[in-house]
């Protein structure tokens, strides 16, 4: 009876199982599909290939690290050589001076001549603040200096540095850090705070040394070239002389003295040393001019740690590649992925109308539907972002008007102006009057476009304030034809350019400077040019600025995200973005500059006989 009762139940269960739909691979979740495919491959090939690639990568990275460090060391050596060449030229100029030679020759020198000689030497220490001391000594032991003096009455000609200078027969000699000499300075620099160079002055007739020139260079001049260079997380650069004596090292170096026998492989190279239980990587290069050796020192385990990370990522990558490649992914996975990749490629190229068609129910299908939804949202967000960016810039241009009550400000400044004039403070009165004009024209009752005459008056007020600040250092020449003054231009167009010329051109040069403002009409364009004879820009800096001007909105957003709103190019970028947003891509600023010769900023502006009516966002969308 029991068997008879079980049979129908068993038969019913079997029939139910037959009716169940056989699952397909692509109906499973992707992680289960990958688990099944993973079981079909061998792990050993991927592991072996991973270690082979890791070994190759570690060698390549090590070689690249050495080459990169040697390049950094080469830059440091070039800087040090340049500093020493300047000192060499300085010793030659001093040695060839007639007053110096007369003093060294023992010619009777009056107090007035001695005073003039000290003034001559003082010029060098004034022009070159990196000089800690400068001394001229004759063969008879008499010396003159504005900073250095002998500790004892003993003759300086018996000093080791003097004998070494004489032995060099007039050649420039770098002595390194001094020790035990009979000299000190008013500042009382320690021996480890200066580097000494000397040169003997030779009489061309007798070919005998008639004296020597000694210069102490502040150590920070040398350390600044190597101080900011970091190798890895804790590595550093140090500078030593031919004998391994320390010229510069950071506050807490891994090793104190670097013996010269450690670097016997040539003028440059790399090696490892175990010191105090730590394995150090040493990369060095010698300077052919100074004879000094710049050495990069860092812990080997730091580089091994970085290589270990790369090893891990490489093994993971190779594991995935082998898992996908060797199994020959089925069409149920590879075809949809390829289609999705094609759609993504078109979207990446700018075609946001592409769509991915799928009826799958696994993760790939979900990803395709999410991708389609993302494209729809992306197009909406792009339009919304463009609208918000335009609103943001309009809000920035009007922020001053929203926070200042113009009439109250004008009346207050006018009251201060007349009170200052009544008290006889004419300069203060003139300054306040210029500031009042500056604000009045800058606000312009909320208008974005003003007559060129008002813009030039705004610049004159701004320049008058700056000339009061830089008395005697700033001259501004404005040339504009009368017929051009009636045209209209964007408000606050020239002030950022003039400000940039003052702070990064005139201020950076020695002595007074001139800024020229030229206005010309050429065809349908109004050309405005701001030039200065200031410090100018390096080619690299000029190219970076031009690249920012080609994409001003991106550059402004990048500066804002990096908190660089006060960067030296923000004003130019703001003007450039306003011109392009208002009139199109063909208008804007072009900058030319040469280092040491000045900068020229040319603005191309449309010729406007009346204020334009800018289109609203609703009109643009329509």
Helices and strands as residue ranges (DSSP letters): H 2-19, G 25-27, H 30-39, H 43-96, H 98-104, H 111-127, E 131-138, E 143-145, E 148-150, G 156-158, H 160-167, E 173-176, E 183-185, G 191-193, E 194-202, E 209-218, H 219-227, E 236-240, E 246-248, G 260-263, E 268-275, E 278-286, E 293-299, H 300-325, H 331-348, H 363-403, H 406-422, H 426-443, G 444-446, E 449-451, H 452-469, E 474-480, G 482-486, E 488-490, H 495-501, I 502-506, E 513-522, E 525-532, H 539-550, H 552-561, H 570-583, E 588-594, E 598-606, H 617-621
